[in-house]
Amino acid sequence: MKLRIGYGITGNSAVAPYSTVGTITSSRYNWDKTAGVMGYAPSSLSNPGLSWEKTAQYNGGIDFGILKGRISGSVDVYWQKTSDLLMTRSLPTVSGFSSIVQNVGATENKGLEVSLNTVNISTSKIYWTTDVTFSTNKEKVSKLATGLPQDLVNNWFVGYPIDTYYGYIAYPRVWGCSKEDMEEMAKFNANGTNYKPGEIRLQDLNGDYKITDVDRKIIGSRMPKWSMSMANNFKYGPFDLYVFFHGSFGQMIYWNPGIQIIGRYNSIKNNYWTPTNQNTKYLKPQLDIQMPSNVSAMYYWDGDFLKITDITLGYTLPANVTEKVTIKRARVYVKVQNPYMWTKFEGIDPEGALAQTRSGGTISTYNDAPFTMRTYMFGLNVTF
């Protein structure tokens, strides 16, 4: 057994070149009603007070091995405190600018990482090993530059992760024509709304039959609560098999599945609402509405996934066969990558959705995020 402890401070200046200085852009306009001239106007704000982001980290770990190495692994814990956090902060557009790079506050990360390696079977004919990893991380904003407990423009909240989702929550299905739905709808419409069957139904958290700011809440985070992976290596005589899978759990994905069904454009095929198909979460088709009100309340999805990432089956030719053609070793194999995935997410790939970008307080809705592809391979390894 070996004990490890450590402490250190690292600096991060990872901002785009020239983002610390104000820039200008050219623009043509009319001068004295007759002449067209070139003018210049500010296009981004400067921030002379911008400084490095600093992270102080405490960590401790234990490496261990027992039963002559049949079981080995490590356990690590860490605590990170980041100050002067560098991020793009959204600004009210009435200022003439939509964002600025700024030191927005401080964050904390606490985590645990565990790895375990085992030799399950070791004989002259059969050999089987397993490698397992587990990690969990708890991130929270500990301080905002404004000194306030929250920044609603950027969806930052003290005590919660940076990428936190905040807003209204939609019911699993839209308004229907049932007696219960019509009675509930009438109570909301009596307070000034105009809900109709087939439209979004938002959760009224305080029960006053009004949808106001008090009905918004913290919904979830893009940060996984825990992740894991497992790799198995099998050998039986000349055959070998490798199986690897991994997963992440506890995260939320913000994704637009194209549910607004605008009649003036082509749209994806989904199980949308009709008078004869009411038990659905997708809106009815609408010809005269470009973007239904509060439609983003339906963009939140469970992001849990478990993937089989790699299955490789190989066969090593006998030495008495390869030696006849002056080959030391020859192995043929077949491989399939990403053959299967378990998830409740209805998009293409939840792992790709988690790679979506953030601009200021807005996280993209995964319209063009990358996704993993299923691949089949056949190979030959030859050693002369």
C-alpha positions, 0 to 999 in steps of 0.5 A: 500500500502506498499513500499519496498527498498533494497540493498545488496552484495552477493558473489558466489564461485560456481565453481567445486571442484579443478577447481582452481588448475592445474591437471595432467593426466597419460599417457603411452609411450615408453622409450628407444625404449624397455621399456613402462613407465608411464608419467604424463602431465598437463591436466588443467590450474591453476588460482591462481588469481581466486576470488569470483564473487560479485553481488550488487543489488538495488531493490524497490517494491510496495505491494498493495490491493484495493476493500477490497482485491478483487484486490492485487499484487506487482510490483518490479524493480531491478538492479544487477551489477556483477563483477569478473564474474566466467565462463569457458573461451575457449582458443586456443587449440594450447596452449595445453588447451581448457578452463580455469575457470576465472573471465571474466568481469562484467555484469548488469541485470535490470528487472521488475516483476509484480504479480496481484491477482484478485477475479473475482466472489465471490458468494455463488455458484460461486467463480473465482480467477486469478493470473497473473505474468509478468517478464522481464529482460535485461542482458548485459556484461558491461566489459570484462577482456581483456578490448576489446569490444568483445571476438569472441572465446567465443561469448561475446560482451559488451552491449549484454547478455552472451549467445549471438549467433553470426555468419552467417545467412542462408536463409529460404531455400537452393539454388534451380534450378530456373532462379533467384537462378542460376543467383545469384549463378553464381555471388558468384561462380565467386568470388571463391565459388562453390555453387550448388543447394540443398546447404546452402545459406548464407545471403550476408549482404554487397552485394559484392557476397562474404561470409566473416567475415563482413557477420557475425552478432549478431543473437539473445540470449538464454535470454527471453525478457519476461515471463508470467504465469496465473492461474485460480481457479473456483468453482461451487458448488461441482465442482472445476477447475484449469487451469495454463499456462505459456510462454517465448518470445523473446529467440532464440534456437540453435538446430541441427535438423539433416539437414546434411543428410549424406548418409553414416549414417541413418538420420531423415526423413525430407523435404530435397531438391531434383530437384522436391522438391526445396522450402525447408530449408533442404539440399540435401542428400550428400554421400561424405561430413561429415559436410557441410560447415557453416551448423550451420547457419541453427541451429537458431530457434525462441524459443517462446512458450506458454504452458498449464501446468495443467488442474485439474477438481475435484468434492467434494462428498456431506457431507450427503454421506460421513458422512455415512461412517465416512468420513469428506470430499472426493474429486475425480479429474482428471488431465492432465499435459502439454496437449498443447503447441503453438510454432514455434520451430520444436524440441520436447520442446523449454523449455527443449532446453533452459536448454542446457549447455554451455562449454566455448564459445560453447552452446550445440545443444540440442541433449539430452535436457530434455523435458516435458511429457504429463501426465494423472492422476486420484486421490482421496482425503479423510479426516477422 
